[in-house]
Amino acid sequence: MLKQIVVSCAFLFLFFNMNAQNDSSLVISSDTLKVDTIPAVTNTEYKTPNQPVYKFKPVADIPLTAITAGWSLYAFSKIYKKEHSTEEKIASLDKNNINGFDRGAVRPFSESLDRFSYYPFFAVMPMPFVFLTGKSTRKDFFKLTFLYLEAMSITGFFYTGSVYYSDRYRPYAYSSGSTMAQRTRGGAKNSFYAGHVALVATSTFFGAKVYADYHPDSKVTWLFYTLAGATTATTAYLRYAAGQHFPSDLLLGIAQGTLTGLLVPHFHKHKIIKDPNLSMVPYSDGLYHGLAMVYKL
């Protein structure tokens, strides 16, 4: 047996009591208030009261974070201990063998620019503490911190994996303006791809996405995304100017880091519920005119 529970909500109103509100579905005549024909709206979307912004999924999140973080820690201990190159090997490097898109990046190593590139890198690492400054994010501090760790671990997994299994010489290794000691070191083979840039992008875009999801009506969301993009671009430029990475390394780092920073919170966001049994219909009983919510049991 089909039952209908008709609930008169805020949509119900009296002309004399709510004269200040404007509703395009109403037509006023000289004696009475009539309701235009309004088709029922089904599959109504609604959000459960007090529903959290993000949903933590222990069955998937804990193993994923443990595996990616574990691999990252292991790989980091290896990629900077690669075997040194011989001087003969370095002398045989020819920048003409580099693709045309990347060839212009060959330049001597710049210690000062390399050092400066660490400033934005270290500045954005404690991103979770920024969440303590907002009332809505403060109560979800531990959840957001874990999701941040998950995002950074995923980026670390991809970055360290690429460097671990590939030996691409950095641009400065092709330049005679760099010292031979710098060019032959094991870390000179870690150009592919740009880990600093990827991690900065993950951190900053994660923060921007969290702000946007917790403040969907904010008019300054663009500022957070702009800041994320500017910080990432600055890091990329410094790594490029220091002779550390080719443009293709940087572009891949930006793309991977940005996507991870955005998608981790996106996939954990609570979805607005669509209920096929809930609909909106015109309602009138001679005295009250408006809309009603109808739920079929």
C-alpha positions as a Markdown table, in Angstrom:
| # | Residue | x | y | z |
|---|---|---|---|---|
| 1 | Met | 0.0 | 0.0 | 0.0 |
| 2 | Leu | 1.4 | 3.4 | -1.0 |
| 3 | Lys | 1.3 | 6.0 | 1.6 |
| 4 | Gln | 2.2 | 9.7 | 1.2 |
| 5 | Ile | 3.4 | 11.9 | 4.0 |
| 6 | Val | 2.9 | 15.5 | 3.0 |
| 7 | Val | 5.1 | 17.8 | 4.9 |
| 8 | Ser | 4.5 | 21.5 | 4.8 |
| 9 | Cys | 7.9 | 23.2 | 4.9 |
| 10 | Ala | 9.4 | 26.6 | 4.6 |
| 11 | Phe | 8.0 | 26.7 | 1.1 |
| 12 | Leu | 4.5 | 27.0 | 2.5 |
| 13 | Phe | 3.5 | 30.6 | 3.1 |
| 14 | Leu | 0.6 | 33.0 | 3.4 |
| 15 | Phe | 0.5 | 36.1 | 1.3 |
| 16 | Phe | -0.5 | 38.3 | 4.2 |
| 17 | Asn | 2.2 | 36.9 | 6.6 |
| 18 | Met | 5.1 | 36.7 | 4.1 |
| 19 | Asn | 4.4 | 39.5 | 1.7 |
| 20 | Ala | 8.1 | 40.5 | 1.6 |
| 21 | Gln | 9.2 | 37.3 | -0.1 |
| 22 | Asn | 9.1 | 37.0 | -3.9 |
| 23 | Asp | 8.3 | 33.7 | -5.6 |
| 24 | Ser | 7.9 | 33.5 | -9.3 |
| 25 | Ser | 5.4 | 30.6 | -9.0 |
| 26 | Leu | 2.7 | 32.9 | -7.5 |
| 27 | Val | 0.1 | 34.9 | -9.3 |
| 28 | Ile | -1.9 | 37.4 | -7.3 |
| 29 | Ser | -5.6 | 38.1 | -8.2 |
| 30 | Ser | -8.0 | 40.6 | -6.7 |
| 31 | Asp | -9.6 | 38.2 | -4.3 |
| 32 | Thr | -7.3 | 35.2 | -3.8 |
| 33 | Leu | -3.8 | 33.8 | -4.3 |
| 34 | Lys | -3.5 | 31.2 | -7.0 |
| 35 | Val | -0.6 | 28.8 | -7.7 |
| 36 | Asp | 0.7 | 28.3 | -11.2 |
| 37 | Thr | 1.0 | 24.7 | -12.4 |
| 38 | Ile | 4.4 | 23.4 | -11.2 |
| 39 | Pro | 5.6 | 20.0 | -12.2 |
| 40 | Ala | 6.8 | 17.7 | -9.4 |
| 41 | Val | 10.5 | 17.6 | -8.9 |
| 42 | Thr | 11.8 | 14.1 | -8.2 |
| 43 | Asn | 15.2 | 12.8 | -7.2 |
| 44 | Thr | 15.5 | 15.7 | -4.8 |
| 45 | Glu | 19.0 | 16.3 | -3.6 |
| 46 | Tyr | 19.5 | 17.1 | 0.1 |
| 47 | Lys | 22.3 | 17.0 | 2.6 |
| 48 | Thr | 21.9 | 15.3 | 5.9 |
| 49 | Pro | 22.1 | 17.8 | 8.8 |
| 50 | Asn | 25.5 | 18.0 | 10.4 |
| 51 | Gln | 27.0 | 15.7 | 7.8 |
| 52 | Pro | 30.8 | 16.0 | 7.8 |
| 53 | Val | 32.5 | 17.3 | 4.7 |
| 54 | Tyr | 34.8 | 14.4 | 4.3 |
| 55 | Lys | 34.3 | 10.7 | 5.0 |
| 56 | Phe | 37.2 | 8.7 | 6.3 |
| 57 | Lys | 37.4 | 5.1 | 4.8 |
| 58 | Pro | 39.7 | 3.1 | 7.1 |
| 59 | Val | 39.5 | -0.1 | 5.0 |
| 60 | Ala | 41.0 | 1.7 | 2.0 |
| 61 | Asp | 42.8 | 4.7 | 3.5 |
| 62 | Ile | 45.0 | 3.0 | 6.2 |
| 63 | Pro | 46.5 | 0.3 | 3.9 |
| 64 | Leu | 47.0 | 2.8 | 1.0 |
| 65 | Thr | 48.7 | 5.3 | 3.2 |
| 66 | Ala | 50.8 | 2.7 | 4.9 |
| 67 | Ile | 52.0 | 1.2 | 1.6 |
| 68 | Thr | 52.8 | 4.5 | -0.1 |
| 69 | Ala | 54.4 | 6.0 | 2.9 |
| 70 | Gly | 56.4 | 2.9 | 3.6 |
| 71 | Trp | 57.7 | 2.7 | 0.0 |
| 72 | Ser | 58.5 | 6.5 | 0.0 |
| 73 | Leu | 60.6 | 6.2 | 3.2 |
| 74 | Tyr | 62.5 | 3.2 | 1.8 |
| 75 | Ala | 63.1 | 4.7 | -1.7 |
| 76 | Phe | 64.2 | 8.1 | -0.2 |
| 77 | Ser | 67.0 | 6.2 | 1.6 |
| 78 | Lys | 68.1 | 4.8 | -1.7 |
| 79 | Ile | 67.8 | 7.5 | -4.4 |
| 80 | Tyr | 70.3 | 9.8 | -2.8 |
| 81 | Lys | 72.8 | 7.0 | -2.4 |
| 82 | Lys | 73.1 | 6.1 | -6.0 |
| 83 | Glu | 76.5 | 5.1 | -7.3 |
| 84 | His | 78.7 | 8.0 | -8.4 |
| 85 | Ser | 79.3 | 8.5 | -12.1 |
| 86 | Thr | 82.8 | 8.3 | -13.5 |
| 87 | Glu | 84.4 | 11.4 | -15.0 |
| 88 | Glu | 84.5 | 9.6 | -18.3 |
| 89 | Lys | 80.8 | 9.1 | -18.2 |
| 90 | Ile | 80.1 | 12.8 | -17.4 |
| 91 | Ala | 82.5 | 13.9 | -20.1 |
| 92 | Ser | 80.6 | 11.8 | -22.7 |
| 93 | Leu | 77.3 | 13.6 | -22.0 |
| 94 | Asp | 76.2 | 15.7 | -24.9 |
| 95 | Lys | 73.4 | 18.2 | -24.6 |
| 96 | Asn | 72.7 | 17.7 | -28.3 |
| 97 | Asn | 71.3 | 14.3 | -27.4 |
| 98 | Ile | 68.6 | 16.0 | -25.2 |
| 99 | Asn | 65.3 | 16.6 | -26.9 |
| 100 | Gly | 64.7 | 20.1 | -28.2 |
| 101 | Phe | 62.1 | 21.0 | -25.6 |
| 102 | Asp | 64.4 | 20.3 | -22.7 |
| 103 | Arg | 67.8 | 21.3 | -24.2 |
| 104 | Gly | 67.6 | 24.9 | -23.2 |
| 105 | Ala | 67.6 | 24.0 | -19.5 |
| 106 | Val | 71.3 | 23.0 | -19.5 |
| 107 | Arg | 73.1 | 25.5 | -17.2 |
| 108 | Pro | 75.6 | 25.4 | -14.4 |
| 109 | Phe | 74.5 | 24.4 | -10.9 |
| 110 | Ser | 73.5 | 27.4 | -8.8 |
| 111 | Glu | 73.9 | 26.7 | -5.1 |
| 112 | Ser | 72.1 | 29.9 | -4.0 |
| 113 | Leu | 69.0 | 29.2 | -6.2 |
| 114 | Asp | 68.9 | 25.6 | -5.1 |
| 115 | Arg | 68.9 | 26.8 | -1.5 |
| 116 | Phe | 66.1 | 29.3 | -2.2 |
| 117 | Ser | 64.0 | 26.5 | -3.8 |
| 118 | Tyr | 63.8 | 24.9 | -0.4 |
| 119 | Tyr | 62.1 | 27.9 | 1.2 |
| 120 | Pro | 58.6 | 27.4 | -0.4 |
| 121 | Phe | 59.1 | 23.6 | 0.0 |
| 122 | Phe | 59.6 | 23.7 | 3.7 |
| 123 | Ala | 57.0 | 26.5 | 4.2 |
| 124 | Val | 54.1 | 24.4 | 2.9 |
| 125 | Met | 55.0 | 21.1 | 4.6 |
| 126 | Pro | 53.2 | 21.9 | 7.9 |
| 127 | Met | 49.9 | 22.5 | 6.0 |
| 128 | Pro | 47.7 | 20.6 | 8.6 |
| 129 | Phe | 48.5 | 23.3 | 11.2 |
| 130 | Val | 46.7 | 25.8 | 9.0 |
| 131 | Phe | 43.5 | 23.8 | 9.5 |
| 132 | Leu | 43.7 | 24.7 | 13.2 |
| 133 | Thr | 43.0 | 28.4 | 12.3 |
| 134 | Gly | 39.5 | 27.7 | 11.1 |
| 135 | Lys | 36.5 | 26.8 | 13.3 |
| 136 | Ser | 35.1 | 24.3 | 10.9 |
| 137 | Thr | 38.4 | 22.6 | 10.0 |
| 138 | Arg | 39.7 | 22.6 | 13.5 |
| 139 | Lys | 37.2 | 20.0 | 14.7 |
| 140 | Asp | 38.3 | 17.7 | 11.8 |
| 141 | Phe | 42.0 | 18.4 | 12.3 |
| 142 | Phe | 43.0 | 14.7 | 12.8 |
| 143 | Lys | 40.9 | 13.6 | 9.8 |
| 144 | Leu | 42.3 | 16.3 | 7.6 |
| 145 | Thr | 45.9 | 15.6 | 8.8 |
| 146 | Phe | 45.5 | 11.9 | 7.9 |
| 147 | Leu | 44.1 | 12.8 | 4.4 |
| 148 | Tyr | 47.0 | 15.2 | 3.9 |
| 149 | Leu | 49.5 | 12.5 | 4.9 |
| 150 | Glu | 47.8 | 10.1 | 2.4 |
| 151 | Ala | 48.0 | 12.7 | -0.4 |
| 152 | Met | 51.7 | 13.4 | 0.3 |
| 153 | Ser | 52.5 | 9.7 | 0.6 |
| 154 | Ile | 50.9 | 9.0 | -2.8 |
| 155 | Thr | 53.0 | 11.8 | -4.4 |
| 156 | Gly | 56.1 | 10.4 | -2.6 |
| 157 | Phe | 55.3 | 7.0 | -4.0 |
| 158 | Phe | 55.1 | 8.1 | -7.6 |
| 159 | Tyr | 58.1 | 10.5 | -7.3 |
| 160 | Thr | 60.5 | 8.1 | -5.5 |
| 161 | Gly | 59.4 | 5.3 | -7.8 |
| 162 | Ser | 60.3 | 7.2 | -10.9 |
| 163 | Val | 63.7 | 8.3 | -9.5 |
| 164 | Tyr | 64.4 | 4.8 | -8.1 |
| 165 | Tyr | 63.9 | 3.1 | -11.4 |
| 166 | Ser | 65.4 | 5.7 | -13.8 |
| 167 | Asp | 68.7 | 7.6 | -14.1 |
| 168 | Arg | 68.2 | 10.8 | -15.9 |
| 169 | Tyr | 71.0 | 13.3 | -15.4 |
| 170 | Arg | 70.2 | 16.7 | -14.2 |
| 171 | Pro | 70.7 | 19.7 | -16.5 |
| 172 | Tyr | 73.8 | 20.8 | -14.6 |
| 173 | Ala | 75.5 | 17.5 | -15.2 |
| 174 | Tyr | 75.8 | 18.5 | -18.9 |
| 175 | Ser | 77.3 | 21.9 | -18.1 |
| 176 | Ser | 81.1 | 22.3 | -17.9 |
| 177 | Gly | 80.3 | 25.3 | -15.6 |
| 178 | Ser | 79.4 | 22.9 | -12.8 |
| 179 | Thr | 82.1 | 21.3 | -10.7 |
| 180 | Met | 83.1 | 17.8 | -11.6 |
| 181 | Ala | 82.3 | 16.8 | -8.0 |
| 182 | Gln | 78.8 | 18.1 | -8.4 |
| 183 | Arg | 78.3 | 16.4 | -11.8 |
| 184 | Thr | 79.5 | 13.0 | -10.7 |
| 185 | Arg | 77.5 | 12.7 | -7.5 |
| 186 | Gly | 74.8 | 10.1 | -7.4 |
| 187 | Gly | 72.1 | 12.7 | -6.9 |
| 188 | Ala | 72.9 | 14.1 | -10.3 |
| 189 | Lys | 71.0 | 11.2 | -11.8 |
| 190 | Asn | 67.7 | 12.2 | -10.1 |
| 191 | Ser | 66.2 | 14.6 | -12.6 |
| 192 | Phe | 63.1 | 12.6 | -13.5 |
| 193 | Tyr | 60.9 | 13.9 | -12.2 |
| 194 | Ala | 60.6 | 17.1 | -10.1 |
| 195 | Gly | 59.8 | 15.9 | -6.5 |
| 196 | His | 60.1 | 19.3 | -4.8 |
| 197 | Val | 57.5 | 20.7 | -7.2 |
| 198 | Ala | 55.2 | 17.7 | -7.0 |
| 199 | Leu | 55.1 | 17.9 | -3.2 |
| 200 | Val | 54.6 | 21.6 | -3.1 |
| 201 | Ala | 51.7 | 21.3 | -5.6 |
| 202 | Thr | 50.1 | 18.5 | -3.6 |
| 203 | Ser | 50.3 | 20.4 | -0.3 |
| 204 | Thr | 49.1 | 23.8 | -1.6 |
| 205 | Phe | 46.3 | 22.5 | -3.8 |
| 206 | Phe | 45.2 | 20.1 | -1.1 |
| 207 | Gly | 44.8 | 23.1 | 1.2 |
| 208 | Ala | 42.9 | 25.1 | -1.4 |
| 209 | Lys | 40.5 | 22.2 | -2.1 |
| 210 | Val | 39.8 | 21.8 | 1.6 |
| 211 | Tyr | 39.1 | 25.5 | 2.0 |
| 212 | Ala | 36.7 | 25.4 | -1.0 |
| 213 | Asp | 34.9 | 22.3 | 0.3 |
| 214 | Tyr | 34.5 | 23.7 | 3.8 |
| 215 | His | 33.5 | 27.2 | 2.5 |
| 216 | Pro | 31.4 | 26.5 | -0.6 |
| 217 | Asp | 29.9 | 30.0 | -0.6 |
| 218 | Ser | 33.2 | 31.8 | -0.1 |
| 219 | Lys | 34.1 | 34.6 | -2.6 |
| 220 | Val | 37.8 | 34.3 | -1.9 |
| 221 | Thr | 38.3 | 30.7 | -2.9 |
| 222 | Trp | 40.1 | 31.8 | -6.1 |
| 223 | Leu | 42.7 | 33.4 | -3.9 |
| 224 | Phe | 43.7 | 30.1 | -2.3 |
| 225 | Tyr | 44.0 | 28.4 | -5.7 |
| 226 | Thr | 46.0 | 31.4 | -7.1 |
| 227 | Leu | 48.4 | 31.2 | -4.1 |
| 228 | Ala | 48.7 | 27.4 | -4.7 |
| 229 | Gly | 49.6 | 27.9 | -8.3 |
| 230 | Ala | 52.0 | 30.8 | -7.6 |
| 231 | Thr | 53.9 | 28.8 | -4.9 |
| 232 | Thr | 54.1 | 25.8 | -7.2 |
| 233 | Ala | 55.3 | 27.9 | -10.2 |
| 234 | Thr | 57.9 | 29.7 | -8.0 |
| 235 | Thr | 59.3 | 26.4 | -6.8 |
| 236 | Ala | 59.4 | 25.1 | -10.4 |
| 237 | Tyr | 61.2 | 28.2 | -11.7 |
| 238 | Leu | 63.8 | 28.0 | -8.9 |
| 239 | Arg | 64.5 | 24.3 | -9.6 |
| 240 | Tyr | 64.8 | 25.1 | -13.3 |
| 241 | Ala | 67.1 | 28.1 | -12.8 |
| 242 | Ala | 69.3 | 26.1 | -10.4 |
| 243 | Gly | 70.0 | 23.6 | -13.1 |
| 244 | Gln | 68.1 | 20.8 | -11.2 |
| 245 | His | 65.4 | 19.9 | -13.6 |
| 246 | Phe | 64.3 | 19.9 | -17.3 |
| 247 | Pro | 61.0 | 21.5 | -18.2 |
| 248 | Ser | 59.4 | 18.0 | -18.8 |
| 249 | Asp | 60.4 | 17.0 | -15.3 |
| 250 | Leu | 58.8 | 20.1 | -13.9 |
| 251 | Leu | 55.6 | 19.8 | -15.9 |
| 252 | Leu | 55.1 | 16.2 | -14.8 |
| 253 | Gly | 55.7 | 17.1 | -11.2 |
| 254 | Ile | 53.2 | 20.0 | -11.4 |
| 255 | Ala | 50.6 | 17.8 | -13.0 |
| 256 | Gln | 51.0 | 14.8 | -10.7 |
| 257 | Gly | 51.2 | 16.9 | -7.5 |
| 258 | Thr | 48.2 | 19.1 | -8.4 |
| 259 | Leu | 46.0 | 16.1 | -9.4 |
| 260 | Thr | 46.8 | 14.3 | -6.2 |
| 261 | Gly | 46.2 | 17.3 | -4.0 |
| 262 | Leu | 42.8 | 17.9 | -5.6 |
| 263 | Leu | 41.6 | 14.3 | -6.0 |
| 264 | Val | 42.4 | 12.9 | -2.5 |
| 265 | Pro | 39.9 | 15.3 | -0.8 |
| 266 | His | 37.5 | 15.0 | -3.8 |
| 267 | Phe | 37.2 | 11.2 | -3.4 |
| 268 | His | 36.6 | 11.5 | 0.3 |
| 269 | Lys | 33.9 | 14.2 | 0.1 |
| 270 | His | 30.4 | 13.3 | 1.2 |
| 271 | Lys | 28.1 | 13.2 | -1.8 |
| 272 | Ile | 24.7 | 15.0 | -1.7 |
| 273 | Ile | 22.1 | 12.3 | -1.5 |
| 274 | Lys | 19.6 | 11.8 | -4.3 |
| 275 | Asp | 16.3 | 10.1 | -3.1 |
| 276 | Pro | 14.0 | 8.9 | -5.9 |
| 277 | Asn | 11.1 | 8.7 | -3.3 |
| 278 | Leu | 11.3 | 12.4 | -2.5 |
| 279 | Ser | 9.6 | 15.0 | -4.7 |
| 280 | Met | 8.3 | 18.6 | -4.6 |
| 281 | Val | 4.7 | 19.2 | -5.6 |
| 282 | Pro | 2.3 | 22.2 | -5.7 |
| 283 | Tyr | 0.1 | 22.4 | -2.7 |
| 284 | Ser | -3.2 | 24.2 | -2.0 |
| 285 | Asp | -6.0 | 23.5 | 0.5 |
| 286 | Gly | -7.9 | 26.7 | -0.1 |
| 287 | Leu | -6.2 | 28.6 | 2.6 |
| 288 | Tyr | -2.5 | 27.7 | 2.1 |
| 289 | His | -0.7 | 27.9 | -1.2 |
| 290 | Gly | 2.8 | 26.9 | -2.0 |
| 291 | Leu | 5.0 | 23.8 | -2.4 |
| 292 | Ala | 5.1 | 20.6 | -0.3 |
| 293 | Met | 7.7 | 17.8 | 0.0 |
| 294 | Val | 6.2 | 14.3 | -0.6 |
| 295 | Tyr | 8.0 | 11.2 | 0.5 |
| 296 | Lys | 6.7 | 7.8 | -0.7 |
| 297 | Leu | 7.1 | 4.9 | 1.7 |
